[in-house]
Amino acid sequence: MPFASAVGEAWMRRRLTGDSEDTFEVLWREALSKMIDVSEITERDLVTTSALSESKRMIWTALLAEAATRIEAAGETKPTGLQTTRALGVALTPLLTVTRDAAEVHDGSEAYESFGDEEPARPPAPSSPRRATKNEVITAEMAEDMQSQNASRPGELYAINVGLELSKKASPVELAGGTYGSDPSLSDGLKRAVKAKAVLLRDLIGKAMENGDLLPMDRHLTRTMSRWMADPSDLLYMTAGSRLGQIWAKCKQLRPQDGRVAAYMLFLMLDEYMGRGLPKLTDAELSSSARERYSLADVYNPPTRGALNRDREEGYGCSSKGSSIPSSGSTALTDLASMVSTMSASITGRFDEMSVEQKKMSSRMERTESKMADLSQKVAGLKSGATPSDQKGCSYCHGLDHFVKDCPVLKEKRERQAAAKAAAGGSKEEE
């Protein structure tokens, strides 16, 4: 819906109507108006004062990119890079001229004493900036982190942490709300993901710290590295993907037989260097803490919360009848049996996958050998002086040792098609 406040209405009147230097070109107006109607552009995104110009640059870069995509999808010519740059300049032009008494709107409207939820019209304190703008103070820690990770701005390091949770490259819109050194959960991207009940890396770490199963974490991290390193020209994410792989490998080496140690180590690393990207590949002190959290005996006889609660309720095995046999022993055996069963099922599943791959490879090798044999026969026929018209054989695979009705290649193809149809029919019946 359109903006409700007077400043918001003044912004729309000034930016989306007329033909002045600080008004969007006609090609942008419909797309931006629709984005305002559905609250994809809110009053918090508006650049009302000069203090907000640089802080909103990343947001408006993303908003204009989305608007350009929608313009092209509507069948119109996509805005050029120059047109997009001009539009960004318009978006970042302050709407208000701040005086000591009030704020005056550029288009001559009356002054407004209050701006609702707008930020106060005063420059930020020197120590508050986090993004690498011309006025930003870069600390020694920031400079070291940026150098080790090939980053040009501290905000890019925060983007790595947010993207790691989401398993992708985080967009500027998703980074809003957080900055270098802050918790990724403050970003709009993670807030939306939590609201949508998406599975984040921190969720997978929590589960792995309980059951030691690293497979979901492996899949998440592998998918993240693949997406980060898809573009070789992106030095920041190529470096981040490489460092993530090294960190995870070192985490798993701490105690290979207990996945909980690896999960806890990654948790400690991300917590210790929160919002700073991946500045360190390992940390001796954190490694020691991860090992100490889970004892070696814990791997084979893990206590459960339920077992501890039962022991506490029963007085550690001392019932009213005078029984002195503790219940934790049978519980431990049950937990051990459960662990063995889980490991067995996992190993069986992997062997099944390997068996399927082996069958596929054998089928490919048989087809290759068949083609090689046919090729050898053709070469022999050519050497003997026979012309193609003198050669007889299969019209499908061109083999010389059989006819089309006995063609093994065609027979295999038909069997695969029949199996695929049967599988499709079975899935429909289940639905």
Secondary structure, 3 states (H helix, E strand, C coil): CCCCCHHHHHHHHHHHCCCCCCCCCHHHHHHHHHHHHCCCCCHHHCCCCHHHCCCCHHHHHHHHHHHHHHHHHCCCCCCCHHHHHHHHHHHCCCCEEECCCCEEECCCCCCECCCCCCCCCCCCCCCCCCCCCCCCCCCHHHHHHHHHCCCCCHHHHHHHHHHHHHCCCCCHHHHCCCCCCCCHHHCHHHHHHHHCCCCCHHHHHHHHHHHCCCHHHHHHHHHHHHHHCCCCCCHHHHHHHHHHHHHHHHHHHCCCCCHHHHHHHHHHHHHHCCCCCCCCCCCHHHHHHHHHHCCHHHHHCCCCHHHHHHHHHCCCCCCCCCCCCCCHHHHHHHHHHHHHHHHHHHHHHHHHHHHHHHHHHHHHHHHHHHHHHHHHHHHHHHHCCCCHHHCCCCCCCCCCCCCHHHCHHHHHHHHHHHHHHHHHHHHHHHC
